[in-house]
């Protein structure tokens, strides 16, 4: 499962142009809205339509959501889960 972000047409074109460019891709930043219900099976506050900011943090990886403006998702993105809490969450959902 992955998270999909809907972007404006000009951003879509810019993202496509940057994807294979070693100079442009690492600097890629854009905004959009969450387009799928990734939170349903994960029990996380990730509602469809939530506005998000996306960036490339590793030039060898896909872009990631770097910020959100809605409370629960914004909180999730700015807090570090203690390892024991993450492990409990992941084990309960069959990830570990």
ChimeraX attribute file (.defattr): number of C-alpha atoms within 10 A of each C-alpha:
attribute: neighborCount
match mode: 1-to-1
recipient: residues
	/A:1	7
	/A:2	7
	/A:3	13
	/A:4	14
	/A:5	20
	/A:6	16
	/A:7	16
	/A:8	11
	/A:9	9
	/A:10	9
	/A:11	15
	/A:12	13
	/A:13	11
	/A:14	15
	/A:15	17
	/A:16	12
	/A:17	12
	/A:18	16
	/A:19	16
	/A:20	10
	/A:21	10
	/A:22	11
	/A:23	11
	/A:24	15
	/A:25	23
	/A:26	18
	/A:27	13
	/A:28	17
	/A:29	19
	/A:30	17
	/A:31	19
	/A:32	19
	/A:33	19
	/A:34	20
	/A:35	16
	/A:36	17
	/A:37	18
	/A:38	18
	/A:39	13
	/A:40	11
	/A:41	9
	/A:42	12
	/A:43	10
	/A:44	13
	/A:45	18
	/A:46	21
	/A:47	18
	/A:48	15
	/A:49	14
	/A:50	16
	/A:51	19
	/A:52	21
	/A:53	16
	/A:54	19
	/A:55	18
	/A:56	18
	/A:57	17
	/A:58	12
	/A:59	15
	/A:60	10
	/A:61	9
	/A:62	11
	/A:63	18
	/A:64	16
	/A:65	19
	/A:66	16
	/A:67	18
	/A:68	22
	/A:69	12
	/A:70	14
	/A:71	10
	/A:72	13
	/A:73	18
	/A:74	16
	/A:75	14
	/A:76	15
	/A:77	14
	/A:78	11
	/A:79	8
	/A:80	9
	/A:81	11
	/A:82	8
	/A:83	9
	/A:84	9
	/A:85	9
	/A:86	12
	/A:87	14
	/A:88	12
	/A:89	15
	/A:90	13
	/A:91	10
	/A:92	10
	/A:93	12
	/A:94	7
	/A:95	9
	/A:96	9
